Amino acid sequence: MATASRKTNSGGNGAVREELIRELKHLREVVRDAGESFILRREGEIETILSHLAAVPAGALRSESPAWLREIHSLKTKPAKGRLKDLKEIDRLIEELAEQVVGAQDRRKGKGKG
């Protein structure tokens, strides 16, 4: 009797199982797409920081760069684990460096005017 009831239940569950499989495969694609978008956006922001860095005056670069380097060196991640915590920390670091580099560049602009 147990065998007969399993066959009956699996027939109804087959469609549900197939739908779950389709949705989980779709979710896997969403994860990959979101991850790739995150990577591309952050790489672009790093390129923007690099372009702004070229406009930072030498004096500001000498005084600010040790702190910026400390921040970069202090980043502790475990990329092989793919931790969300690591991505958040990378995100925070890039945003902070972007603000600081743009700020150092803008201070130069402000000093020449007036």
N, CA, C and O atoms as CSV, one atom per row, in Angstrom:
chain,resi,resn,atom,element,x,y,z
A,1,MET,N,N,0.805,-1.198,0.000
A,1,MET,CA,C,0.000,0.000,0.000
A,1,MET,C,C,0.851,1.266,0.000
A,1,MET,O,O,0.503,2.246,-0.658
A,2,ALA,N,N,1.936,1.251,0.716
A,2,ALA,CA,C,2.796,2.426,0.762
A,2,ALA,C,C,3.342,2.751,-0.621
A,2,ALA,O,O,3.495,3.921,-0.972
A,3,THR,N,N,3.639,1.711,-1.411
A,3,THR,CA,C,4.172,1.927,-2.748
A,3,THR,C,C,3.133,2.601,-3.641
A,3,THR,O,O,3.470,3.494,-4.418
A,4,ALA,N,N,1.901,2.190,-3.537
A,4,ALA,CA,C,0.840,2.781,-4.357
A,4,ALA,C,C,0.622,4.247,-4.011
A,4,ALA,O,O,0.442,5.073,-4.906
A,5,SER,N,N,0.636,4.578,-2.720
A,5,SER,CA,C,0.416,5.974,-2.345
A,5,SER,C,C,1.584,6.861,-2.759
A,5,SER,O,O,1.379,8.031,-3.083
A,6,ARG,N,N,2.790,6.337,-2.755
A,6,ARG,CA,C,3.951,7.129,-3.212
A,6,ARG,C,C,3.827,7.476,-4.684
A,6,ARG,O,O,4.119,8.601,-5.088
A,7,LYS,N,N,3.395,6.515,-5.483
A,7,LYS,CA,C,3.252,6.773,-6.913
A,7,LYS,C,C,2.188,7.834,-7.164
A,7,LYS,O,O,2.352,8.677,-8.046
A,8,THR,N,N,1.119,7.804,-6.412
A,8,THR,CA,C,0.057,8.798,-6.566
A,8,THR,C,C,0.562,10.185,-6.182
A,8,THR,O,O,0.307,11.155,-6.895
A,9,ASN,N,N,1.280,10.286,-5.056
A,9,ASN,CA,C,1.795,11.586,-4.607
A,9,ASN,C,C,2.862,12.123,-5.542
A,9,ASN,O,O,2.910,13.326,-5.799
A,10,SER,N,N,3.725,11.241,-6.060
A,10,SER,CA,C,4.801,11.732,-6.917
A,10,SER,C,C,4.256,12.282,-8.225
A,10,SER,O,O,4.870,13.166,-8.822
A,11,GLY,N,N,3.123,11.781,-8.677
A,11,GLY,CA,C,2.523,12.307,-9.900
A,11,GLY,C,C,2.136,13.761,-9.735
A,11,GLY,O,O,2.415,14.578,-10.613
A,12,GLY,N,N,1.506,14.094,-8.639
A,12,GLY,CA,C,1.115,15.477,-8.376
A,12,GLY,C,C,2.304,16.344,-8.032
A,12,GLY,O,O,2.341,17.528,-8.367
A,13,ASN,N,N,3.270,15.755,-7.365
A,13,ASN,CA,C,4.460,16.509,-6.960
A,13,ASN,C,C,5.425,16.720,-8.124
A,13,ASN,O,O,6.281,17.603,-8.071
A,14,GLY,N,N,5.288,15.921,-9.160
A,14,GLY,CA,C,6.193,16.039,-10.301
A,14,GLY,C,C,6.132,17.421,-10.928
A,14,GLY,O,O,7.164,18.010,-11.250
A,15,ALA,N,N,4.938,17.931,-11.098
A,15,ALA,CA,C,4.781,19.258,-11.700
A,15,ALA,C,C,5.338,20.330,-10.778
A,15,ALA,O,O,5.976,21.279,-11.234
A,16,VAL,N,N,5.098,20.178,-9.481
A,16,VAL,CA,C,5.623,21.136,-8.504
A,16,VAL,C,C,7.150,21.085,-8.495
A,16,VAL,O,O,7.823,22.116,-8.463
A,17,ARG,N,N,7.680,19.860,-8.524
A,17,ARG,CA,C,9.141,19.690,-8.528
A,17,ARG,C,C,9.750,20.347,-9.767
A,17,ARG,O,O,10.762,21.041,-9.673
A,18,GLU,N,N,9.133,20.126,-10.921
A,18,GLU,CA,C,9.645,20.714,-12.170
A,18,GLU,C,C,9.603,22.248,-12.114
A,18,GLU,O,O,10.527,22.919,-12.575
A,19,GLU,N,N,8.525,22.787,-11.548
A,19,GLU,CA,C,8.430,24.245,-11.418
A,19,GLU,C,C,9.521,24.772,-10.488
A,19,GLU,O,O,10.154,25.784,-10.789
A,20,LEU,N,N,9.744,24.097,-9.367
A,20,LEU,CA,C,10.812,24.501,-8.446
A,20,LEU,C,C,12.172,24.426,-9.114
A,20,LEU,O,O,13.006,25.311,-8.924
A,21,ILE,N,N,12.403,23.384,-9.891
A,21,ILE,CA,C,13.677,23.246,-10.597
A,21,ILE,C,C,13.869,24.410,-11.560
A,21,ILE,O,O,14.942,25.011,-11.615
A,22,ARG,N,N,12.808,24.727,-12.330
A,22,ARG,CA,C,12.900,25.863,-13.268
A,22,ARG,C,C,13.193,27.165,-12.525
A,22,ARG,O,O,14.055,27.942,-12.937
A,23,GLU,N,N,12.478,27.397,-11.438
A,23,GLU,CA,C,12.646,28.644,-10.691
A,23,GLU,C,C,14.018,28.728,-10.025
A,23,GLU,O,O,14.616,29.802,-9.970
A,24,LEU,N,N,14.511,27.610,-9.523
A,24,LEU,CA,C,15.852,27.612,-8.909
A,24,LEU,C,C,16.926,27.851,-9.964
A,24,LEU,O,O,17.912,28.534,-9.692
A,25,LYS,N,N,16.753,27.305,-11.151
A,25,LYS,CA,C,17.708,27.575,-12.235
A,25,LYS,C,C,17.660,29.047,-12.634
A,25,LYS,O,O,18.688,29.659,-12.923
A,26,HIS,N,N,16.453,29.601,-12.646
A,26,HIS,CA,C,16.322,31.029,-12.935
A,26,HIS,C,C,16.990,31.862,-11.833
A,26,HIS,O,O,17.676,32.845,-12.116
A,27,LEU,N,N,16.782,31.462,-10.590
A,27,LEU,CA,C,17.411,32.163,-9.463
A,27,LEU,C,C,18.932,32.125,-9.589
A,27,LEU,O,O,19.608,33.111,-9.295
A,28,ARG,N,N,19.458,31.002,-10.020
A,28,ARG,CA,C,20.906,30.899,-10.225
A,28,ARG,C,C,21.374,31.921,-11.259
A,28,ARG,O,O,22.425,32.536,-11.084
A,29,GLU,N,N,20.609,32.107,-12.328
A,29,GLU,CA,C,20.948,33.107,-13.345
A,29,GLU,C,C,20.873,34.520,-12.777
A,29,GLU,O,O,21.716,35.363,-13.085
A,30,VAL,N,N,19.863,34.777,-11.948
A,30,VAL,CA,C,19.713,36.095,-11.320
A,30,VAL,C,C,20.920,36.389,-10.434
A,30,VAL,O,O,21.452,37.498,-10.457
A,31,VAL,N,N,21.351,35.404,-9.659
A,31,VAL,CA,C,22.522,35.576,-8.796
A,31,VAL,C,C,23.746,35.909,-9.645
A,31,VAL,O,O,24.500,36.827,-9.324
A,32,ARG,N,N,23.937,35.168,-10.718
A,32,ARG,CA,C,25.093,35.412,-11.596
A,32,ARG,C,C,25.022,36.807,-12.216
A,32,ARG,O,O,26.020,37.527,-12.241
A,33,ASP,N,N,23.850,37.189,-12.713
A,33,ASP,CA,C,23.698,38.513,-13.329
A,33,ASP,C,C,23.933,39.636,-12.321
A,33,ASP,O,O,24.607,40.620,-12.626
A,34,ALA,N,N,23.379,39.485,-11.129
A,34,ALA,CA,C,23.568,40.509,-10.096
A,34,ALA,C,C,25.039,40.592,-9.697
A,34,ALA,O,O,25.567,41.686,-9.503
A,35,GLY,N,N,25.691,39.459,-9.576
A,35,GLY,CA,C,27.111,39.448,-9.228
A,35,GLY,C,C,27.957,40.108,-10.300
A,35,GLY,O,O,28.856,40.893,-10.000
A,36,GLU,N,N,27.666,39.786,-11.551
A,36,GLU,CA,C,28.420,40.395,-12.654
A,36,GLU,C,C,28.189,41.901,-12.706
A,36,GLU,O,O,29.120,42.663,-12.963
A,37,SER,N,N,26.954,42.333,-12.465
A,37,SER,CA,C,26.663,43.772,-12.461
A,37,SER,C,C,27.398,44.480,-11.331
A,37,SER,O,O,27.922,45.578,-11.516
A,38,PHE,N,N,27.437,43.849,-10.160
A,38,PHE,CA,C,28.178,44.406,-9.032
A,38,PHE,C,C,29.646,44.569,-9.398
A,38,PHE,O,O,30.239,45.620,-9.158
A,39,ILE,N,N,30.227,43.528,-9.977
A,39,ILE,CA,C,31.635,43.568,-10.353
A,39,ILE,C,C,31.897,44.678,-11.360
A,39,ILE,O,O,32.825,45.469,-11.189
A,40,LEU,N,N,31.088,44.740,-12.404
A,40,LEU,CA,C,31.292,45.764,-13.441
A,40,LEU,C,C,31.153,47.174,-12.879
A,40,LEU,O,O,31.940,48.061,-13.210
A,41,ARG,N,N,30.148,47.377,-12.029
A,41,ARG,CA,C,29.944,48.707,-11.444
A,41,ARG,C,C,31.122,49.100,-10.568
A,41,ARG,O,O,31.612,50.225,-10.662
A,42,ARG,N,N,31.583,48.195,-9.721
A,42,ARG,CA,C,32.695,48.512,-8.826
A,42,ARG,C,C,33.998,48.691,-9.589
A,42,ARG,O,O,34.795,49.561,-9.239
A,43,GLU,N,N,34.232,47.892,-10.619
A,43,GLU,CA,C,35.429,48.097,-11.445
A,43,GLU,C,C,35.386,49.465,-12.105
A,43,GLU,O,O,36.409,50.144,-12.195
A,44,GLY,N,N,34.205,49.876,-12.568
A,44,GLY,CA,C,34.054,51.205,-13.161
A,44,GLY,C,C,34.325,52.304,-12.154
A,44,GLY,O,O,34.937,53.319,-12.486
A,45,GLU,N,N,33.869,52.105,-10.918
A,45,GLU,CA,C,34.116,53.110,-9.882
A,45,GLU,C,C,35.596,53.182,-9.533
A,45,GLU,O,O,36.109,54.263,-9.244
A,46,ILE,N,N,36.283,52.061,-9.554
A,46,ILE,CA,C,37.728,52.076,-9.309
A,46,ILE,C,C,38.429,52.821,-10.436
A,46,ILE,O,O,39.363,53.582,-10.181
A,47,GLU,N,N,37.999,52.618,-11.670
A,47,GLU,CA,C,38.579,53.359,-12.798
A,47,GLU,C,C,38.335,54.859,-12.640
A,47,GLU,O,O,39.205,55.666,-12.966
A,48,THR,N,N,37.165,55.231,-12.146
A,48,THR,CA,C,36.862,56.643,-11.911
A,48,THR,C,C,37.786,57.205,-10.840
A,48,THR,O,O,38.293,58.319,-10.977
A,49,ILE,N,N,38.007,56.440,-9.772
A,49,ILE,CA,C,38.931,56.883,-8.716
A,49,ILE,C,C,40.321,57.093,-9.312
A,49,ILE,O,O,40.987,58.082,-9.005
A,50,LEU,N,N,40.758,56.166,-10.161
A,50,LEU,CA,C,42.077,56.292,-10.790
A,50,LEU,C,C,42.170,57.562,-11.636
A,50,LEU,O,O,43.196,58.242,-11.626
A,51,SER,N,N,41.109,57.879,-12.363
A,51,SER,CA,C,41.156,59.088,-13.190
A,51,SER,C,C,41.161,60.346,-12.325
A,51,SER,O,O,41.829,61.321,-12.667
A,52,HIS,N,N,40.429,60.340,-11.212
A,52,HIS,CA,C,40.437,61.491,-10.305
A,52,HIS,C,C,41.787,61.614,-9.592
A,52,HIS,O,O,42.242,62.716,-9.285
A,53,LEU,N,N,42.405,60.484,-9.340
A,53,LEU,CA,C,43.694,60.485,-8.645
A,53,LEU,C,C,44.743,61.278,-9.428
A,53,LEU,O,O,45.619,61.907,-8.834
A,54,ALA,N,N,44.653,61.248,-10.741
A,54,ALA,CA,C,45.602,61.982,-11.585
A,54,ALA,C,C,45.504,63.485,-11.357
A,54,ALA,O,O,46.473,64.205,-11.598
A,55,ALA,N,N,44.352,63.973,-10.898
A,55,ALA,CA,C,44.160,65.407,-10.703
A,55,ALA,C,C,44.410,65.850,-9.259
A,55,ALA,O,O,44.278,67.033,-8.946
A,56,VAL,N,N,44.765,64.923,-8.389
A,56,VAL,CA,C,45.054,65.291,-7.000
A,56,VAL,C,C,46.429,65.951,-6.962
A,56,VAL,O,O,47.388,65.391,-7.493
A,57,PRO,N,N,46.548,67.118,-6.353
A,57,PRO,CA,C,47.845,67.803,-6.284
A,57,PRO,C,C,48.872,66.961,-5.523
A,57,PRO,O,O,48.524,66.179,-4.639
A,58,ALA,N,N,50.126,67.140,-5.884
A,58,ALA,CA,C,51.212,66.335,-5.306
A,58,ALA,C,C,51.249,66.435,-3.783
A,58,ALA,O,O,51.443,65.424,-3.107
A,59,GLY,N,N,51.069,67.621,-3.239
A,59,GLY,CA,C,51.101,67.806,-1.781
A,59,GLY,C,C,49.990,67.036,-1.087
A,59,GLY,O,O,50.214,66.383,-0.068
A,60,ALA,N,N,48.803,67.118,-1.644
A,60,ALA,CA,C,47.672,66.388,-1.070
A,60,ALA,C,C,47.881,64.881,-1.211
A,60,ALA,O,O,47.528,64.112,-0.317
A,61,LEU,N,N,48.452,64.471,-2.328
A,61,LEU,CA,C,48.720,63.052,-2.541
A,61,LEU,C,C,49.718,62.536,-1.513
A,61,LEU,O,O,49.540,61.453,-0.955
A,62,ARG,N,N,50.769,63.313,-1.266
A,62,ARG,CA,C,51.767,62.898,-0.261
A,62,ARG,C,C,51.162,62.803,1.126
A,62,ARG,O,O,51.489,61.891,1.885
A,63,SER,N,N,50.290,63.727,1.463
A,63,SER,CA,C,49.734,63.719,2.814
A,63,SER,C,C,48.600,62.698,2.979
A,63,SER,O,O,48.448,62.121,4.055
A,64,GLU,N,N,47.824,62.473,1.953
A,64,GLU,CA,C,46.657,61.588,2.049
A,64,GLU,C,C,46.953,60.132,1.713
A,64,GLU,O,O,46.306,59.234,2.251
A,65,SER,N,N,47.918,59.886,0.835
A,65,SER,CA,C,48.134,58.523,0.344
A,65,SER,C,C,48.457,57.497,1.436
A,65,SER,O,O,48.018,56.354,1.319
A,66,PRO,N,N,49.203,57.848,2.491
A,66,PRO,CA,C,49.436,56.819,3.526
A,66,PRO,C,C,48.137,56.314,4.150
A,66,PRO,O,O,48.000,55.117,4.400
A,67,ALA,N,N,47.194,57.200,4.401
A,67,ALA,CA,C,45.908,56.788,4.980
A,67,ALA,C,C,45.116,55.947,3.978
A,67,ALA,O,O,44.499,54.950,4.354
A,68,TRP,N,N,45.132,56.345,2.715
A,68,TRP,CA,C,44.415,55.579,1.696
A,68,TRP,C,C,45.012,54.185,1.554
A,68,TRP,O,O,44.287,53.196,1.448
A,69,LEU,N,N,46.329,54.116,1.552
A,69,LEU,CA,C,46.986,52.810,1.451
A,69,LEU,C,C,46.681,51.934,2.662
A,69,LEU,O,O,46.476,50.729,2.523
A,70,ARG,N,N,46.651,52.540,3.855
A,70,ARG,CA,C,46.298,51.765,5.059
A,70,ARG,C,C,44.896,51.176,4.931
A,70,ARG,O,O,44.660,50.017,5.275
A,71,GLU,N,N,43.971,51.993,4.430
A,71,GLU,CA,C,42.596,51.508,4.261
A,71,GLU,C,C,42.544,50.325,3.294
A,71,GLU,O,O,41.873,49.327,3.558
A,72,ILE,N,N,43.248,50.443,2.186
A,72,ILE,CA,C,43.253,49.366,1.195
A,72,ILE,C,C,43.913,48.120,1.768
A,72,ILE,O,O,43.403,47.011,1.605
A,73,HIS,N,N,45.051,48.301,2.442
A,73,HIS,CA,C,45.772,47.155,3.013
A,73,HIS,C,C,44.999,46.493,4.148
A,73,HIS,O,O,45.173,45.302,4.406
A,74,SER,N,N,44.162,47.244,4.814
A,74,SER,CA,C,43.431,46.685,5.962
A,74,SER,C,C,42.218,45.864,5.537
A,74,SER,O,O,41.582,45.221,6.372
A,75,LEU,N,N,41.899,45.880,4.261
A,75,LEU,CA,C,40.767,45.102,3.771
A,75,LEU,C,C,41.060,43.617,3.934
A,75,LEU,O,O,42.004,43.091,3.344
A,76,LYS,N,N,40.255,42.958,4.727
A,76,LYS,CA,C,40.427,41.524,4.977
A,76,LYS,C,C,39.226,40.798,4.375
A,76,LYS,O,O,38.095,40.944,4.837
A,77,THR,N,N,39.493,40.031,3.358
A,77,THR,CA,C,38.420,39.280,2.715
A,77,THR,C,C,38.834,37.827,2.534
A,77,THR,O,O,40.010,37.473,2.620
A,78,LYS,N,N,37.846,37.014,2.286
A,78,LYS,CA,C,38.062,35.612,1.946
A,78,LYS,C,C,37.276,35.358,0.664
A,78,LYS,O,O,36.180,34.799,0.698
A,79,PRO,N,N,37.852,35.778,-0.478
A,79,PRO,CA,C,37.117,35.712,-1.745
A,79,PRO,C,C,36.598,34.316,-2.094
A,79,PRO,O,O,35.525,34.186,-2.682
A,80,ALA,N,N,37.333,33.296,-1.745
A,80,ALA,CA,C,36.908,31.938,-2.089
A,80,ALA,C,C,35.598,31.563,-1.413
A,80,ALA,O,O,34.878,30.687,-1.893
A,81,LYS,N,N,35.288,32.216,-0.309
A,81,LYS,CA,C,34.053,31.902,0.409
A,81,LYS,C,C,32.844,32.634,-0.169
A,81,LYS,O,O,31.706,32.235,0.077
A,82,GLY,N,N,33.078,33.703,-0.937
A,82,GLY,CA,C,31.971,34.443,-1.525
A,82,GLY,C,C,31.029,35.043,-0.505
A,82,GLY,O,O,29.809,35.001,-0.668
A,83,ARG,N,N,31.603,35.605,0.555
A,83,ARG,CA,C,30.778,36.127,1.650
A,83,ARG,C,C,30.190,37.487,1.308
A,83,ARG,O,O,30.874,38.351,0.759
A,84,LEU,N,N,28.922,37.667,1.637
A,84,LEU,CA,C,28.260,38.954,1.462
A,84,LEU,C,C,28.963,40.020,2.296
A,84,LEU,O,O,29.067,41.175,1.883
A,85,LYS,N,N,29.438,39.631,3.456
A,85,LYS,CA,C,30.172,40.532,4.346
A,85,LYS,C,C,31.385,41.133,3.621
A,85,LYS,O,O,31.671,42.320,3.775
A,86,ASP,N,N,32.089,40.327,2.841
A,86,ASP,CA,C,33.245,40.815,2.091
A,86,ASP,C,C,32.820,41.813,1.020
A,86,ASP,O,O,33.475,42.838,0.831
A,87,LEU,N,N,31.735,41.520,0.324
A,87,LEU,CA,C,31.258,42.428,-0.714
A,87,LEU,C,C,30.841,43.768,-0.123
A,87,LEU,O,O,31.101,44.821,-0.707
A,88,LYS,N,N,30.198,43.723,1.028
A,88,LYS,CA,C,29.813,44.973,1.699
A,88,LYS,C,C,31.042,45.783,2.089
A,88,LYS,O,O,31.049,47.007,1.956
A,89,GLU,N,N,32.068,45.116,2.564
A,89,GLU,CA,C,33.287,45.814,2.975
A,89,GLU,C,C,34.006,46.408,1.759
A,89,GLU,O,O,34.510,47.529,1.827
A,90,ILE,N,N,34.055,45.674,0.666
A,90,ILE,CA,C,34.649,46.185,-0.577
A,90,ILE,C,C,33.859,47.395,-1.058
A,90,ILE,O,O,34.438,48.409,-1.447
A,91,ASP,N,N,32.552,47.284,-1.031
A,91,ASP,CA,C,31.668,48.369,-1.441
A,91,ASP,C,C,31.927,49.621,-0.610
A,91,ASP,O,O,32.056,50.720,-1.151
A,92,ARG,N,N,32.004,49.446,0.709
A,92,ARG,CA,C,32.255,50.559,1.614
A,92,ARG,C,C,33.604,51.206,1.323
A,92,ARG,O,O,33.711,52.432,1.282
A,93,LEU,N,N,34.628,50.388,1.123
A,93,LEU,CA,C,35.971,50.907,0.871
A,93,LEU,C,C,36.017,51.725,-0.419
A,93,LEU,O,O,36.594,52.811,-0.443
A,94,ILE,N,N,35.420,51.217,-1.473
A,94,ILE,CA,C,35.436,51.928,-2.750
A,94,ILE,C,C,34.702,53.258,-2.624
A,94,ILE,O,O,35.179,54.276,-3.125
A,95,GLU,N,N,33.556,53.261,-1.966
A,95,GLU,CA,C,32.814,54.517,-1.781
A,95,GLU,C,C,33.613,55.521,-0.963
A,95,GLU,O,O,33.655,56.706,-1.291
A,96,GLU,N,N,34.243,55.044,0.095
A,96,GLU,CA,C,35.021,55.925,0.959
A,96,GLU,C,C,36.231,56.501,0.209
A,96,GLU,O,O,36.509,57.696,0.301
A,97,LEU,N,N,36.933,55.661,-0.517
A,97,LEU,CA,C,38.091,56.140,-1.280
A,97,LEU,C,C,37.658,57.136,-2.356
A,97,LEU,O,O,38.335,58.138,-2.586
A,98,ALA,N,N,36.539,56.863,-3.008
A,98,ALA,CA,C,36.048,57.783,-4.040
A,98,ALA,C,C,35.773,59.159,-3.441
A,98,ALA,O,O,36.169,60.175,-4.012
A,99,GLU,N,N,35.103,59.195,-2.306
A,99,GLU,CA,C,34.817,60.476,-1.643
A,99,GLU,C,C,36.106,61.196,-1.263
A,99,GLU,O,O,36.226,62.404,-1.469
A,100,GLN,N,N,37.063,60.469,-0.714
A,100,GLN,CA,C,38.302,61.089,-0.255
A,100,GLN,C,C,39.145,61.592,-1.415
A,100,GLN,O,O,39.708,62.683,-1.334
A,101,VAL,N,N,39.245,60.824,-2.491
A,101,VAL,CA,C,40.055,61.244,-3.638
A,101,VAL,C,C,39.409,62.435,-4.330
A,101,VAL,O,O,40.095,63.393,-4.689
A,102,VAL,N,N,38.103,62.383,-4.519
A,102,VAL,CA,C,37.407,63.522,-5.139
A,102,VAL,C,C,37.534,64.748,-4.238
A,102,VAL,O,O,37.725,65.861,-4.728
A,103,GLY,N,N,37.429,64.549,-2.933
A,103,GLY,CA,C,37.589,65.664,-1.997
A,103,GLY,C,C,38.974,66.280,-2.078
A,103,GLY,O,O,39.112,67.502,-2.043
A,104,ALA,N,N,40.002,65.445,-2.186
A,104,ALA,CA,C,41.377,65.949,-2.294
A,104,ALA,C,C,41.562,66.694,-3.611
A,104,ALA,O,O,42.285,67.689,-3.664
A,105,GLN,N,N,40.927,66.231,-4.651
A,105,GLN,CA,C,41.005,66.886,-5.951
A,105,GLN,C,C,40.275,68.229,-5.895
A,105,GLN,O,O,40.767,69.222,-6.431
A,106,ASP,N,N,39.112,68.267,-5.255
A,106,ASP,CA,C,38.320,69.495,-5.173
A,106,ASP,C,C,38.992,70.566,-4.323
A,106,ASP,O,O,38.848,71.757,-4.599
A,107,ARG,N,N,39.722,70.154,-3.298
A,107,ARG,CA,C,40.421,71.147,-2.458
A,107,ARG,C,C,41.416,71.939,-3.278
A,107,ARG,O,O,41.619,73.128,-3.033
A,108,ARG,N,N,42.033,71.297,-4.243
A,108,ARG,CA,C,42.975,71.990,-5.125
A,108,ARG,C,C,42.247,73.032,-5.943
A,108,ARG,O,O,42.751,74.142,-6.117
A,109,LYS,N,N,41.080,72.701,-6.445
A,109,LYS,CA,C,40.316,73.633,-7.261
A,109,LYS,C,C,39.918,74.853,-6.450
A,109,LYS,O,O,39.974,75.974,-6.957
A,110,GLY,N,N,39.521,74.660,-5.215
A,110,GLY,CA,C,39.076,75.747,-4.357
A,110,GLY,C,C,40.203,76.709,-4.012
A,110,GLY,O,O,39.956,77.907,-3.873
A,111,LYS,N,N,41.433,76.223,-3.870
A,111,LYS,CA,C,42.549,77.070,-3.465
A,111,LYS,C,C,42.976,78.027,-4.574
A,111,LYS,O,O,43.481,79.113,-4.286
A,112,GLY,N,N,42.786,77.649,-5.816
A,112,GLY,CA,C,43.247,78.492,-6.921
A,112,GLY,C,C,42.296,79.635,-7.226
A,112,GLY,O,O,42.668,80.564,-7.943
A,113,LYS,N,N,41.092,79.593,-6.706
A,113,LYS,CA,C,40.096,80.616,-7.015
A,113,LYS,C,C,40.016,81.639,-5.886
A,113,LYS,O,O,40.376,81.344,-4.746
A,114,GLY,N,N,39.541,82.845,-6.208
A,114,GLY,CA,C,39.249,83.786,-5.155
A,114,GLY,C,C,40.075,84.949,-5.204
A,114,GLY,O,O,39.938,85.840,-4.366
